[in-house]
């Protein structure tokens, strides 16, 4: 499994698409699930995290 950070950004989206097209098990780290679903391929597993928010 490969976790892609910045997955909704210019670089991250391309990386997610490429890894998924190669058959890798990709998980996208996102801040906003709703916004991410418009920007990423459907079927990509999402995990919510924000570098600015930690406990
Ligand atoms: N683009 C290039 O040509 C290029 C070239 C060399 C190096 N880089 C480097 O590669 C990295 C990504 O570039 P990019 O052009 O893809 O940037 P981008 O399009 O601005 O994307 C930034 C990504 O980081 C996420 N992000 C921002 N703040 C975050 C936080 N606090 N917690 C979690 N995620 C956060 C954004 O999520 P949201 O969607 O939620 O905002 C988005 O997915 C940068 O460090 C940049 O300096 C880029």
PDB file of the backbone (N, CA, C, O) and the ligand in Angstrom, with CONECT records:
HET    LIG  A 101      48
ATOM      1  N   UNK A   1       0.843  -1.179   0.000  1.00  0.00           N
ATOM      2  CA  UNK A   1       0.000   0.000   0.000  1.00  0.00           C
ATOM      3  C   UNK A   1       0.894   1.251   0.000  1.00  0.00           C
ATOM      4  O   UNK A   1       1.890   1.327   0.719  1.00  0.00           O
ATOM      5  N   UNK A   2       0.505   2.218  -0.825  1.00  0.00           N
ATOM      6  CA  UNK A   2       1.294   3.450  -0.922  1.00  0.00           C
ATOM      7  C   UNK A   2       0.399   4.623  -0.544  1.00  0.00           C
ATOM      8  O   UNK A   2      -0.647   4.834  -1.157  1.00  0.00           O
ATOM      9  N   UNK A   3       0.811   5.389   0.470  1.00  0.00           N
ATOM     10  CA  UNK A   3       0.082   6.588   0.866  1.00  0.00           C
ATOM     11  C   UNK A   3       0.679   7.782   0.129  1.00  0.00           C
ATOM     12  O   UNK A   3       1.882   8.033   0.205  1.00  0.00           O
ATOM     13  N   UNK A   4      -0.173   8.514  -0.582  1.00  0.00           N
ATOM     14  CA  UNK A   4       0.285   9.703  -1.303  1.00  0.00           C
ATOM     15  C   UNK A   4      -0.181  10.936  -0.539  1.00  0.00           C
ATOM     16  O   UNK A   4      -1.382  11.156  -0.379  1.00  0.00           O
ATOM     17  N   UNK A   5       0.769  11.738  -0.070  1.00  0.00           N
ATOM     18  CA  UNK A   5       0.424  13.002   0.579  1.00  0.00           C
ATOM     19  C   UNK A   5       0.293  14.079  -0.499  1.00  0.00           C
ATOM     20  O   UNK A   5       0.845  13.947  -1.591  1.00  0.00           O
ATOM     21  N   UNK A   6      -0.437  15.135  -0.181  1.00  0.00           N
ATOM     22  CA  UNK A   6      -0.663  16.186  -1.184  1.00  0.00           C
ATOM     23  C   UNK A   6      -1.407  15.645  -2.387  1.00  0.00           C
ATOM     24  O   UNK A   6      -1.216  16.112  -3.509  1.00  0.00           O
ATOM     25  N   UNK A   7      -2.256  14.661  -2.150  1.00  0.00           N
ATOM     26  CA  UNK A   7      -2.858  13.892  -3.254  1.00  0.00           C
ATOM     27  C   UNK A   7      -3.796  14.703  -4.143  1.00  0.00           C
ATOM     28  O   UNK A   7      -4.057  14.319  -5.283  1.00  0.00           O
ATOM     29  N   UNK A   8      -4.308  15.829  -3.624  1.00  0.00           N
ATOM     30  CA  UNK A   8      -5.220  16.640  -4.444  1.00  0.00           C
ATOM     31  C   UNK A   8      -4.483  17.718  -5.220  1.00  0.00           C
ATOM     32  O   UNK A   8      -5.094  18.447  -6.002  1.00  0.00           O
ATOM     33  N   UNK A   9      -3.183  17.826  -5.013  1.00  0.00           N
ATOM     34  CA  UNK A   9      -2.406  18.867  -5.682  1.00  0.00           C
ATOM     35  C   UNK A   9      -1.975  18.449  -7.085  1.00  0.00           C
ATOM     36  O   UNK A   9      -2.277  17.351  -7.551  1.00  0.00           O
ATOM     37  N   UNK A  10      -1.261  19.360  -7.740  1.00  0.00           N
ATOM     38  CA  UNK A  10      -0.818  19.115  -9.122  1.00  0.00           C
ATOM     39  C   UNK A  10       0.036  17.850  -9.206  1.00  0.00           C
ATOM     40  O   UNK A  10      -0.201  16.977 -10.041  1.00  0.00           O
ATOM     41  N   UNK A  11       1.030  17.772  -8.327  1.00  0.00           N
ATOM     42  CA  UNK A  11       1.935  16.619  -8.354  1.00  0.00           C
ATOM     43  C   UNK A  11       1.215  15.379  -7.843  1.00  0.00           C
ATOM     44  O   UNK A  11       1.279  14.315  -8.458  1.00  0.00           O
ATOM     45  N   UNK A  12       0.525  15.526  -6.705  1.00  0.00           N
ATOM     46  CA  UNK A  12      -0.104  14.378  -6.059  1.00  0.00           C
ATOM     47  C   UNK A  12      -1.145  13.686  -6.931  1.00  0.00           C
ATOM     48  O   UNK A  12      -1.210  12.458  -6.981  1.00  0.00           O
ATOM     49  N   UNK A  13      -1.964  14.494  -7.624  1.00  0.00           N
ATOM     50  CA  UNK A  13      -2.997  13.888  -8.495  1.00  0.00           C
ATOM     51  C   UNK A  13      -2.355  13.033  -9.584  1.00  0.00           C
ATOM     52  O   UNK A  13      -2.825  11.938  -9.891  1.00  0.00           O
ATOM     53  N   UNK A  14      -1.273  13.555 -10.162  1.00  0.00           N
ATOM     54  CA  UNK A  14      -0.587  12.798 -11.221  1.00  0.00           C
ATOM     55  C   UNK A  14       0.012  11.517 -10.656  1.00  0.00           C
ATOM     56  O   UNK A  14      -0.017  10.467 -11.297  1.00  0.00           O
ATOM     57  N   UNK A  15       0.559  11.619  -9.441  1.00  0.00           N
ATOM     58  CA  UNK A  15       1.170  10.435  -8.812  1.00  0.00           C
ATOM     59  C   UNK A  15       0.105   9.380  -8.499  1.00  0.00           C
ATOM     60  O   UNK A  15       0.302   8.189  -8.743  1.00  0.00           O
ATOM     61  N   UNK A  16      -1.035   9.841  -7.949  1.00  0.00           N
ATOM     62  CA  UNK A  16      -2.121   8.907  -7.637  1.00  0.00           C
ATOM     63  C   UNK A  16      -2.589   8.196  -8.900  1.00  0.00           C
ATOM     64  O   UNK A  16      -2.750   6.975  -8.910  1.00  0.00           O
ATOM     65  N   UNK A  17      -2.808   8.969  -9.972  1.00  0.00           N
ATOM     66  CA  UNK A  17      -3.283   8.375 -11.241  1.00  0.00           C
ATOM     67  C   UNK A  17      -2.289   7.355 -11.768  1.00  0.00           C
ATOM     68  O   UNK A  17      -2.665   6.262 -12.190  1.00  0.00           O
ATOM     69  N   UNK A  18      -1.014   7.727 -11.737  1.00  0.00           N
ATOM     70  CA  UNK A  18       0.018   6.841 -12.287  1.00  0.00           C
ATOM     71  C   UNK A  18       0.122   5.546 -11.486  1.00  0.00           C
ATOM     72  O   UNK A  18       0.156   4.454 -12.053  1.00  0.00           O
ATOM     73  N   UNK A  19       0.171   5.679 -10.174  1.00  0.00           N
ATOM     74  CA  UNK A  19       0.283   4.481  -9.324  1.00  0.00           C
ATOM     75  C   UNK A  19      -0.939   3.582  -9.499  1.00  0.00           C
ATOM     76  O   UNK A  19      -0.811   2.361  -9.594  1.00  0.00           O
ATOM     77  N   UNK A  20      -2.133   4.196  -9.540  1.00  0.00           N
ATOM     78  CA  UNK A  20      -3.353   3.400  -9.699  1.00  0.00           C
ATOM     79  C   UNK A  20      -3.350   2.701 -11.048  1.00  0.00           C
ATOM     80  O   UNK A  20      -3.751   1.542 -11.149  1.00  0.00           O
ATOM     81  N   UNK A  21      -2.897   3.402 -12.092  1.00  0.00           N
ATOM     82  CA  UNK A  21      -2.884   2.795 -13.431  1.00  0.00           C
ATOM     83  C   UNK A  21      -1.906   1.632 -13.514  1.00  0.00           C
ATOM     84  O   UNK A  21      -2.063   0.736 -14.344  1.00  0.00           O
ATOM     85  N   UNK A  22      -0.890   1.651 -12.644  1.00  0.00           N
ATOM     86  CA  UNK A  22       0.087   0.557 -12.608  1.00  0.00           C
ATOM     87  C   UNK A  22      -0.378  -0.588 -11.699  1.00  0.00           C
ATOM     88  O   UNK A  22       0.292  -1.614 -11.575  1.00  0.00           O
ATOM     89  N   UNK A  23      -1.540  -0.387 -11.068  1.00  0.00           N
ATOM     90  CA  UNK A  23      -2.113  -1.461 -10.267  1.00  0.00           C
ATOM     91  C   UNK A  23      -1.729  -1.443  -8.806  1.00  0.00           C
ATOM     92  O   UNK A  23      -2.009  -2.388  -8.069  1.00  0.00           O
ATOM     93  N   UNK A  24      -1.078  -0.352  -8.383  1.00  0.00           N
ATOM     94  CA  UNK A  24      -0.701  -0.276  -6.966  1.00  0.00           C
ATOM     95  C   UNK A  24      -1.922   0.010  -6.103  1.00  0.00           C
ATOM     96  O   UNK A  24      -2.910   0.588  -6.557  1.00  0.00           O
ATOM     97  N   UNK A  25      -1.826  -0.408  -4.858  1.00  0.00           N
ATOM     98  CA  UNK A  25      -2.858  -0.163  -3.853  1.00  0.00           C
ATOM     99  C   UNK A  25      -2.575   1.234  -3.285  1.00  0.00           C
ATOM    100  O   UNK A  25      -1.681   1.406  -2.456  1.00  0.00           O
ATOM    101  N   UNK A  26      -3.351   2.233  -3.742  1.00  0.00           N
ATOM    102  CA  UNK A  26      -3.055   3.634  -3.406  1.00  0.00           C
ATOM    103  C   UNK A  26      -4.045   4.161  -2.379  1.00  0.00           C
ATOM    104  O   UNK A  26      -5.250   3.928  -2.478  1.00  0.00           O
ATOM    105  N   UNK A  27      -3.518   4.871  -1.399  1.00  0.00           N
ATOM    106  CA  UNK A  27      -4.350   5.593  -0.437  1.00  0.00           C
ATOM    107  C   UNK A  27      -3.968   7.065  -0.533  1.00  0.00           C
ATOM    108  O   UNK A  27      -2.789   7.413  -0.478  1.00  0.00           O
ATOM    109  N   UNK A  28      -4.976   7.929  -0.677  1.00  0.00           N
ATOM    110  CA  UNK A  28      -4.719   9.354  -0.829  1.00  0.00           C
ATOM    111  C   UNK A  28      -4.958  10.080   0.490  1.00  0.00           C
ATOM    112  O   UNK A  28      -6.036   9.973   1.076  1.00  0.00           O
ATOM    113  N   UNK A  29      -3.960  10.813   0.953  1.00  0.00           N
ATOM    114  CA  UNK A  29      -4.129  11.640   2.147  1.00  0.00           C
ATOM    115  C   UNK A  29      -4.730  12.967   1.718  1.00  0.00           C
ATOM    116  O   UNK A  29      -4.178  13.674   0.874  1.00  0.00           O
ATOM    117  N   UNK A  30      -5.880  13.296   2.318  1.00  0.00           N
ATOM    118  CA  UNK A  30      -6.605  14.523   1.928  1.00  0.00           C
ATOM    119  C   UNK A  30      -7.067  15.275   3.174  1.00  0.00           C
ATOM    120  O   UNK A  30      -7.121  14.721   4.272  1.00  0.00           O
ATOM    121  N   UNK A  31      -7.395  16.544   2.978  1.00  0.00           N
ATOM    122  CA  UNK A  31      -7.940  17.329   4.103  1.00  0.00           C
ATOM    123  C   UNK A  31      -9.449  17.400   4.044  1.00  0.00           C
ATOM    124  O   UNK A  31     -10.109  17.456   5.081  1.00  0.00           O
ATOM    125  N   UNK A  32     -10.006  17.399   2.839  1.00  0.00           N
ATOM    126  CA  UNK A  32     -11.442  17.599   2.664  1.00  0.00           C
ATOM    127  C   UNK A  32     -11.977  16.524   1.719  1.00  0.00           C
ATOM    128  O   UNK A  32     -11.735  16.568   0.513  1.00  0.00           O
ATOM    129  N   UNK A  33     -12.699  15.571   2.275  1.00  0.00           N
ATOM    130  CA  UNK A  33     -13.173  14.432   1.484  1.00  0.00           C
ATOM    131  C   UNK A  33     -14.074  14.888   0.333  1.00  0.00           C
ATOM    132  O   UNK A  33     -13.952  14.394  -0.788  1.00  0.00           O
ATOM    133  N   UNK A  34     -14.982  15.836   0.617  1.00  0.00           N
ATOM    134  CA  UNK A  34     -15.928  16.263  -0.413  1.00  0.00           C
ATOM    135  C   UNK A  34     -15.196  16.917  -1.594  1.00  0.00           C
ATOM    136  O   UNK A  34     -15.470  16.607  -2.753  1.00  0.00           O
ATOM    137  N   UNK A  35     -14.271  17.816  -1.284  1.00  0.00           N
ATOM    138  CA  UNK A  35     -13.515  18.478  -2.347  1.00  0.00           C
ATOM    139  C   UNK A  35     -12.642  17.459  -3.080  1.00  0.00           C
ATOM    140  O   UNK A  35     -12.469  17.541  -4.296  1.00  0.00           O
ATOM    141  N   UNK A  36     -12.098  16.507  -2.338  1.00  0.00           N
ATOM    142  CA  UNK A  36     -11.198  15.524  -2.938  1.00  0.00           C
ATOM    143  C   UNK A  36     -11.921  14.625  -3.925  1.00  0.00           C
ATOM    144  O   UNK A  36     -11.352  14.220  -4.939  1.00  0.00           O
ATOM    145  N   UNK A  37     -13.175  14.315  -3.626  1.00  0.00           N
ATOM    146  CA  UNK A  37     -13.901  13.392  -4.504  1.00  0.00           C
ATOM    147  C   UNK A  37     -14.121  14.008  -5.881  1.00  0.00           C
ATOM    148  O   UNK A  37     -14.339  13.288  -6.856  1.00  0.00           O
ATOM    149  N   UNK A  38     -14.064  15.339  -5.968  1.00  0.00           N
ATOM    150  CA  UNK A  38     -14.208  15.991  -7.280  1.00  0.00           C
ATOM    151  C   UNK A  38     -12.883  16.024  -8.031  1.00  0.00           C
ATOM    152  O   UNK A  38     -12.860  16.206  -9.248  1.00  0.00           O
ATOM    153  N   UNK A  39     -11.779  15.848  -7.307  1.00  0.00           N
ATOM    154  CA  UNK A  39     -10.468  16.026  -7.924  1.00  0.00           C
ATOM    155  C   UNK A  39      -9.728  14.729  -8.192  1.00  0.00           C
ATOM    156  O   UNK A  39      -8.780  14.693  -8.977  1.00  0.00           O
ATOM    157  N   UNK A  40     -10.173  13.652  -7.526  1.00  0.00           N
ATOM    158  CA  UNK A  40      -9.446  12.389  -7.664  1.00  0.00           C
ATOM    159  C   UNK A  40     -10.284  11.346  -8.395  1.00  0.00           C
ATOM    160  O   UNK A  40     -11.509  11.446  -8.454  1.00  0.00           O
ATOM    161  N   UNK A  41      -9.623  10.372  -8.934  1.00  0.00           N
ATOM    162  CA  UNK A  41     -10.308   9.244  -9.562  1.00  0.00           C
ATOM    163  C   UNK A  41     -11.255   8.609  -8.562  1.00  0.00           C
ATOM    164  O   UNK A  41     -10.940   8.514  -7.376  1.00  0.00           O
ATOM    165  N   UNK A  42     -12.412   8.173  -9.035  1.00  0.00           N
ATOM    166  CA  UNK A  42     -13.297   7.462  -8.121  1.00  0.00           C
ATOM    167  C   UNK A  42     -12.650   6.115  -7.781  1.00  0.00           C
ATOM    168  O   UNK A  42     -11.925   5.531  -8.587  1.00  0.00           O
ATOM    169  N   UNK A  43     -12.927   5.652  -6.592  1.00  0.00           N
ATOM    170  CA  UNK A  43     -12.389   4.359  -6.183  1.00  0.00           C
ATOM    171  C   UNK A  43     -11.087   4.449  -5.421  1.00  0.00           C
ATOM    172  O   UNK A  43     -10.609   3.449  -4.886  1.00  0.00           O
ATOM    173  N   UNK A  44     -10.502   5.648  -5.364  1.00  0.00           N
ATOM    174  CA  UNK A  44      -9.270   5.797  -4.587  1.00  0.00           C
ATOM    175  C   UNK A  44      -9.633   5.897  -3.101  1.00  0.00           C
ATOM    176  O   UNK A  44     -10.511   6.671  -2.718  1.00  0.00           O
ATOM    177  N   UNK A  45      -8.958   5.119  -2.287  1.00  0.00           N
ATOM    178  CA  UNK A  45      -9.209   5.142  -0.849  1.00  0.00           C
ATOM    179  C   UNK A  45      -8.651   6.444  -0.264  1.00  0.00           C
ATOM    180  O   UNK A  45      -7.522   6.835  -0.560  1.00  0.00           O
ATOM    181  N   UNK A  46      -9.458   7.110   0.573  1.00  0.00           N
ATOM    182  CA  UNK A  46      -9.043   8.381   1.164  1.00  0.00           C
ATOM    183  C   UNK A  46      -8.779   8.212   2.660  1.00  0.00           C
ATOM    184  O   UNK A  46      -9.460   7.445   3.342  1.00  0.00           O
ATOM    185  N   UNK A  47      -7.787   8.935   3.151  1.00  0.00           N
ATOM    186  CA  UNK A  47      -7.551   9.035   4.588  1.00  0.00           C
ATOM    187  C   UNK A  47      -7.407  10.526   4.899  1.00  0.00           C
ATOM    188  O   UNK A  47      -6.625  11.231   4.262  1.00  0.00           O
ATOM    189  N   UNK A  48      -8.164  10.989   5.878  1.00  0.00           N
ATOM    190  CA  UNK A  48      -8.165  12.410   6.195  1.00  0.00           C
ATOM    191  C   UNK A  48      -7.058  12.735   7.197  1.00  0.00           C
ATOM    192  O   UNK A  48      -6.950  12.107   8.250  1.00  0.00           O
ATOM    193  N   UNK A  49      -6.241  13.728   6.849  1.00  0.00           N
ATOM    194  CA  UNK A  49      -5.201  14.203   7.762  1.00  0.00           C
ATOM    195  C   UNK A  49      -4.799  15.610   7.338  1.00  0.00           C
ATOM    196  O   UNK A  49      -4.904  15.985   6.170  1.00  0.00           O
ATOM    197  N   UNK A  50      -4.340  16.370   8.316  1.00  0.00           N
ATOM    198  CA  UNK A  50      -3.897  17.750   8.056  1.00  0.00           C
ATOM    199  C   UNK A  50      -2.613  17.960   8.841  1.00  0.00           C
ATOM    200  O   UNK A  50      -2.578  17.757  10.055  1.00  0.00           O
ATOM    201  N   UNK A  51      -1.568  18.362   8.151  1.00  0.00           N
ATOM    202  CA  UNK A  51      -0.286  18.566   8.828  1.00  0.00           C
ATOM    203  C   UNK A  51      -0.384  19.611   9.942  1.00  0.00           C
ATOM    204  O   UNK A  51       0.378  19.568  10.908  1.00  0.00           O
ATOM    205  N   UNK A  52      -1.313  20.535   9.805  1.00  0.00           N
ATOM    206  CA  UNK A  52      -1.425  21.632  10.777  1.00  0.00           C
ATOM    207  C   UNK A  52      -2.184  21.229  12.033  1.00  0.00           C
ATOM    208  O   UNK A  52      -2.146  21.926  13.047  1.00  0.00           O
ATOM    209  N   UNK A  53      -2.872  20.098  11.954  1.00  0.00           N
ATOM    210  CA  UNK A  53      -3.680  19.675  13.102  1.00  0.00           C
ATOM    211  C   UNK A  53      -3.113  18.387  13.671  1.00  0.00           C
ATOM    212  O   UNK A  53      -3.186  17.332  13.041  1.00  0.00           O
ATOM    213  N   UNK A  54      -2.556  18.480  14.850  1.00  0.00           N
ATOM    214  CA  UNK A  54      -2.040  17.284  15.495  1.00  0.00           C
ATOM    215  C   UNK A  54      -2.258  17.408  16.987  1.00  0.00           C
ATOM    216  O   UNK A  54      -2.340  18.509  17.531  1.00  0.00           O
ATOM    217  N   UNK A  55      -2.351  16.268  17.636  1.00  0.00           N
ATOM    218  CA  UNK A  55      -2.622  16.278  19.069  1.00  0.00           C
ATOM    219  C   UNK A  55      -1.400  15.783  19.811  1.00  0.00           C
ATOM    220  O   UNK A  55      -1.412  15.711  21.040  1.00  0.00           O
TER     221      UNK A  55
HETATM  222  N1  LIG A 101       4.349  21.588  -9.156  1.00  0.00           N
HETATM  223  C1  LIG A 101       5.639  21.478  -9.457  1.00  0.00           C
HETATM  224  O1  LIG A 101       6.056  21.598 -10.634  1.00  0.00           O
HETATM  225  C2  LIG A 101       6.659  21.167  -8.376  1.00  0.00           C
HETATM  226  C3  LIG A 101       8.004  21.018  -8.736  1.00  0.00           C
HETATM  227  C4  LIG A 101       8.937  20.694  -7.751  1.00  0.00           C
HETATM  228  C5  LIG A 101       8.546  20.556  -6.428  1.00  0.00           C
HETATM  229  N2  LIG A 101       7.231  20.737  -6.093  1.00  0.00           N
HETATM  230  C6  LIG A 101       6.857  20.567  -4.698  1.00  0.00           C
HETATM  231  O2  LIG A 101       5.933  19.476  -4.600  1.00  0.00           O
HETATM  232  C7  LIG A 101       4.994  19.767  -3.577  1.00  0.00           C
HETATM  233  C8  LIG A 101       3.570  19.721  -4.159  1.00  0.00           C
HETATM  234  O3  LIG A 101       3.482  20.686  -5.232  1.00  0.00           O
HETATM  235  P1  LIG A 101       2.100  20.901  -6.017  1.00  0.00           P
HETATM  236  O4  LIG A 101       2.405  21.803  -7.164  1.00  0.00           O
HETATM  237  O5  LIG A 101       1.464  19.576  -6.278  1.00  0.00           O
HETATM  238  O6  LIG A 101       1.281  21.742  -4.918  1.00  0.00           O
HETATM  239  P2  LIG A 101      -0.308  22.001  -4.851  1.00  0.00           P
HETATM  240  O7  LIG A 101      -0.954  21.771  -6.159  1.00  0.00           O
HETATM  241  O8  LIG A 101      -0.450  23.341  -4.196  1.00  0.00           O
HETATM  242  O9  LIG A 101      -0.823  20.875  -3.849  1.00  0.00           O
HETATM  243  C9  LIG A 101      -0.509  20.922  -2.465  1.00  0.00           C
HETATM  244  C10 LIG A 101      -1.094  19.692  -1.817  1.00  0.00           C
HETATM  245  O10 LIG A 101      -0.734  19.692  -0.440  1.00  0.00           O
HETATM  246  C11 LIG A 101      -1.920  19.582   0.336  1.00  0.00           C
HETATM  247  N3  LIG A 101      -1.755  20.302   1.600  1.00  0.00           N
HETATM  248  C12 LIG A 101      -1.520  21.610   1.784  1.00  0.00           C
HETATM  249  N4  LIG A 101      -1.458  21.906   3.086  1.00  0.00           N
HETATM  250  C13 LIG A 101      -1.689  20.730   3.749  1.00  0.00           C
HETATM  251  C14 LIG A 101      -1.782  20.394   5.132  1.00  0.00           C
HETATM  252  N5  LIG A 101      -1.638  21.307   6.104  1.00  0.00           N
HETATM  253  N6  LIG A 101      -2.038  19.104   5.458  1.00  0.00           N
HETATM  254  C15 LIG A 101      -2.204  18.146   4.503  1.00  0.00           C
HETATM  255  N7  LIG A 101      -2.122  18.400   3.158  1.00  0.00           N
HETATM  256  C16 LIG A 101      -1.872  19.697   2.810  1.00  0.00           C
HETATM  257  C17 LIG A 101      -3.014  20.206  -0.506  1.00  0.00           C
HETATM  258  O11 LIG A 101      -4.273  19.739  -0.052  1.00  0.00           O
HETATM  259  P3  LIG A 101      -5.649  20.561  -0.284  1.00  0.00           P
HETATM  260  O12 LIG A 101      -6.189  20.126  -1.623  1.00  0.00           O
HETATM  261  O13 LIG A 101      -6.508  20.147   0.859  1.00  0.00           O
HETATM  262  O14 LIG A 101      -5.300  22.043  -0.263  1.00  0.00           O
HETATM  263  C18 LIG A 101      -2.628  19.664  -1.878  1.00  0.00           C
HETATM  264  O15 LIG A 101      -3.045  18.321  -2.032  1.00  0.00           O
HETATM  265  C19 LIG A 101       5.361  21.144  -3.000  1.00  0.00           C
HETATM  266  O16 LIG A 101       6.161  20.936  -1.859  1.00  0.00           O
HETATM  267  C20 LIG A 101       6.145  21.780  -4.114  1.00  0.00           C
HETATM  268  O17 LIG A 101       7.052  22.744  -3.613  1.00  0.00           O
HETATM  269  C21 LIG A 101       6.284  21.012  -7.033  1.00  0.00           C
CONECT  222  223
CONECT  223  222  224  225
CONECT  224  223
CONECT  225  223  226  269
CONECT  226  225  227
CONECT  227  226  228
CONECT  228  227  229
CONECT  229  228  230  269
CONECT  230  229  231  267
CONECT  231  230  232
CONECT  232  231  233  265
CONECT  233  232  234
CONECT  234  233  235
CONECT  235  234  236  237  238
CONECT  236  235
CONECT  237  235
CONECT  238  235  239
CONECT  239  238  240  241  242
CONECT  240  239
CONECT  241  239
CONECT  242  239  243
CONECT  243  242  244
CONECT  244  243  245  263
CONECT  245  244  246
CONECT  246  245  247  257
CONECT  247  246  248  256
CONECT  248  247  249
CONECT  249  248  250
CONECT  250  249  251  256
CONECT  251  250  252  253
CONECT  252  251
CONECT  253  251  254
CONECT  254  253  255
CONECT  255  254  256
CONECT  256  247  250  255
CONECT  257  246  258  263
CONECT  258  257  259
CONECT  259  258  260  261  262
CONECT  260  259
CONECT  261  259
CONECT  262  259
CONECT  263  244  257  264
CONECT  264  263
CONECT  265  232  266  267
CONECT  266  265
CONECT  267  230  265  268
CONECT  268  267
CONECT  269  225  229
END
